[in-house]
Amino acid sequence: MKRLSLRPVALALAIAFSALAPASAQQVLDRDKLAQTGFKFLSVAGDPRAAALSSAMTASEGGASMLFYNPAGMAWMDEGADVNMSQTRWISGIDYNHGAVAFRPANGRYGVIGATLTFVDYGDLQETIRADNDQGYVDVGTFSPTAFAIGLGYARAVTDRFSVGGQVKYAVEDFGDIVASASGGSDYERDAIREGVPAFDFGVHYKTGFRSLAFAVAARNFAPDLSFAEESFQTPLTLQIGVSMDVVDLTSLDPSVHSLVVSADASNPRDYSEQIKVGGEYRFMDTVSLRAGYTYPTDEEGISLGVGVRQSVGGLGLGADYSYTDFGVFSGVHRVAIRFSL
């Protein structure tokens, strides 16, 4: 009988507690962790499958899109290559576009290499400056802020149960040319407002050996402090611990026909209170998937729902996913994605 090594578990727990302890201590000192970060676009889930599960993805396994959640989960990718492209219609008409690609050279002997791209279009916003008139401001036109991040990641299975992964990325927020001073009339002096920063993600993933039960730890968006003009801020660092399991393993159902993966994450963000995220995905004959998830506590975000289909055609894997997330007084958020794999 194969002995179960506890070293990977101990390592994962050590990382989790060493990372979470300072964050918890900071929350005791700062009771309200609100509006303390910028570059928030790095926290928005882009993959519809993940969003439908309320982003309870830390202990999941998958392809290129795992780089957005826990790079270590990419190490268990079965395909030789995987491409995922998604589009999110966010609140107030903001458009998020995510892309990810992963390769497993030499049948995984050297691990899995991946890359990600995120681009955000905030649309046209009205620009005003303060003025000594009845309105208190002067309309100076519109500006079109954008943001993007590009990353390179790597994951490898150290043993048949334990994997590690990481990603380095460069993120940029660009507000365009903004009025810096006015000398009277319509003669405005403009400055380009743009900041970029390198950021890092890393994680570990452990298969316990009990059925499909898995445990994982991930940290996302480690980066130095930034500043716009005189205001300094931090990136949205998030620390997560997650578990997942296909509960069909505990039944007499045929696993080649039915699958019901249940996952849960404990998330500790830098800028708001800890959250519990839970999600479930039922898959029929590895073709059609139904998904649902919920996060607690939140202010407006409600239940998430999603569906996915995938099929193999001549050795090419094709898939499509959709999700909807209720945001209370705001409009719901819709996400769509397509996937190709070889």
N, C-alpha and C positions, 0 to 999 in steps of 0.2 A: 504494500500500500504506500502511495506517494505521500511523503511528509509535507505538511503545509508550512512554508517559511513565513515568519511574521516580520522579517526585516523590512519588506516593502511597506507593510502596514505601519510599522513604527516610524519609518521615514516620512510617510505621508502625514501621519498625525503630528510629527514634530514640525513639519513645515506649516501645517494648518494652525497649530497653537502658537507658534512663534510669530506668525503673520497676524492672527486674529487678536492676540493679547494686546498689542499696542493700540489697535483700532478700537477695541472695547474700552481701554483706559481713556482714550481720547474722548469717547462718547460720554463717559462719566464727567469729564471736565467740561465738555461742551454739550449740554443736554440737548440742544436743538441743532442737529447737523443739517442745516438748510442753506442752499445757495452758496456753497463753499467751493464749487468747482466750475471750470469752463470746459470747452471741447466736449460738451455733452453728447454730441453726435456719435462719439465712440461707444456710448452705452445703449444705443438704439438697436434692438434685434432686427436683423434684415432677413434672415432665413425664415420662410413661412412655417416650415416644420417646427423649428425651435420656438417661434412666436406662439404657435398653437399650443405648445406645451408650457407656456409662460416662461420660456428660456430655462427650464429645469434640465439643462443639458450637460452639466459638469461631468457626470458619470456615464454619459452616452458614448457610443462608438459610431464612427461614420467617416465620411470623406472630407473633402476640402473645407466644407462649411464649419467643421469643428474648430478651425483656427479662430473663429469669432467667439468661441465659448471655452474650450479647453483643448489646446493643441495636442495634448497627450492622447486624446481619443482618436486622432487621425492615424495613429500607429496601427490600428486594427482594420484599416481600410482593406477590403478584399480586391478591389479593382486595380488594374495597372495604372489607370489615369481617371481622374474625376474632375468635372467642371460644373460649377453651380453659379447661376446668375439670377438675381432677384431684384424686384422693385417694390418699394414701400410708399404708399400715399399716406403721409403722416398728418398730424393735426395742422390745421390752417393751410393746407395745400402744399406743405413742404414735401419734396420728393427725395427719397433716399434710394441710392442704387448701390448694390453690393455684388461683388464678383469674387470667386475663389476657384483656384485650380490646384490640384495635387497630383504628384507622380510617385510611383513606387518602383524605382529602378531595381533591376536584378531580382525581381520577385520579392522585394522587401528586404533583401540582405543588407542593404545600407540605409534602411529606414525609409521614411516618406518625406518628400520635400513639397512644400506648398507655398502659394502666394495669394494675397488678398488685395482687393481694391475697394474702397468706399468713396462715393462721391455724393455730396448733398447740394441740392439746389433750393435755396430759400425763397426764390421768386423775387419780385420787385417790391421793395419797401419804401415808404415815404420818408424823406430826409428833411428835418427841420433844424433850425438853430434858434436860440433864444433871442428875443428882440424886445425893445421898449415900445410896444404898440398895444392896441386893445386886445389882440389875441395872445400876446406874450411870446410869439414865435413868428418866424418867416419860413415859408415853404421854399426849399431850394431844389426840389426835384425828387428823384428816386435813386436808390442804390440797390445793387444786387449781390448780396453776400453769398459766398460759397464755402465749402469745406471739403477736404478729401484726406484720405489716409491710404498709404500703400505699405504692404508688409510682406515679409519673407519668413516662413516658418519651417520647422523641422520636428519630426516625431520619430521615436524608435521604441520598439518593444525590447526591453532589456532581458526579460524572461518571457515564458509563455503566458504569464499572468500580469506582469508589471511593465508599464510604459511611461515614458517621460516625453515632454514636448515643450517647445517654446516658439515665440515669434517676436521679431523686432520689426517695428513699423515707424513710419514718419508721418505725422499728422499735421495738417495745416488748416487754419481758419483765415479767410480772406474777406474783409469787409469792403474792399475796393478803395477808391479815392474819396475820403470823407472831408467835409469842410472843417478846417482847423482854425481859421480866423477870418474875419470880415473887415475890410477897410472902408466899407460904405457902399451903398448901391448894390450892384450885383457882382462886385469884384471880390470873389472869394478865393482864399488860399486853401489848397487841398493837400492832404497828406495820405499816402497809401498806408492803410491799416492792415497789417498782415503778420501773423505769427506762426511759427512751426516748431515742433518739438519731437524728439525721438521718444518712443514709448515701447514698453516690453510686456509681453504676456508669457506665462509659463504654467505648467500643470503636471500632475502625476495621476495615473489611472491604475487601479488594482482590481483584478478579478479574484474574488475571494476563494473560488473553488467550490462554493456551495451553489449548485445549479448555475444560474446566470447572474447572481448577485455581484455587483461591482460597486466600488467605492472610489471617489476621486476628490482631488483638491486642485483649485485653480486660482490664480491671481491675474488680474487684467489691468492694463493701463498704468503700469509703473512708469513715472516720468518726472523730470525736474519741474520746479515751479516756473510759471510763465507770468507775463504781465502785458496788458494793453495800456499804453500811456502810463498812468501812475497806479493803476489797480493791478495787484498781483493775485494770482489764483493757482489752483492745482488741477491736475487732470482727474477724471472720475475713477480713481482706483477702486476696484471691487474685489473682495476676497470671498470665495465660495467653496463650500463642502457639499458634495452630492452623493446620492446612492441611486441605483437603478436595478431593476430586475424584471425579467419576463415571467409574470406570474403563471403563465400557462405551464411552466415547468413543474408547478405544484399540482397539476391536474392530470387527468388521463387523456386530454385532448391531443390530437395529432399536431405536433409543433410545425410540421411542414405545411399545415393548412391554416392554423390559428396562431396568433402571437398577440400578447397584451403586455407591453412594456410600461411599467409604472416607474416614474422617476420623481425625486424630490431634492431640492437644493435649499441650503441655508446660506443666505447672501448677506454680506456685510459691506455695504457701499460707504464711500467716504462722506457723502453729502446728504444722506438721509438714513432713517432707522433701518435696522435689520429686517429682512423679509424672509418668509418661507414661500417657496415656489413648488407647486406640484403639477405633474402632467401625466397623461396617459395616452398611449397610442395603440389602437387595435389594428392589426394588419391581417388581411385575408389572402391566403395563397401568395404572399409576398408580392401582391399586385395593387390592392386597394387599401388605403389607410384612413382611419378616422381618428381625430385627435381632439383633445380638450385639455385646458390648463387653467390654473388660478393662482394668483399671487396675493399674499396677505402680510402686513397691512398695506393698503394703497389709498390714495385720495380719490381718484376717479377711475383708475383702471379696473375693469371687471373681468368677466370670464373671457377666455380665448377659445376659439373653435377653428378647426381646420380639416382639410381633406387632401389626400395625395394619391397619385397613380403612378405606376412605373411598369415598364415592360421591356423585354429584351428582343431586339430585332436584328438578326444576323450578327450577333456578338456585340452589338452596340446597345448599351443600356440607355433608355429614355425615361424621363420622369418629369412630372409637373406637380406643383404644390400651391395651395391657396390657404390663407388664414384670415380670420377676422377677430379683432380685439375691441371690446366695448370700452369706451373711455367716458362714460357718464355724460356730463354736460357738454363735452366736446364730441365731435363727430367720431364715428368708429374708424379704426385703422385697418386698411386692407393691404395684404401682401401677396405677391405672386412670384413664382420662380420656375425655372426650367433647369433640368440637369441632364448631363451627358456623361457616360462612363464607358470605359473599355476594359 
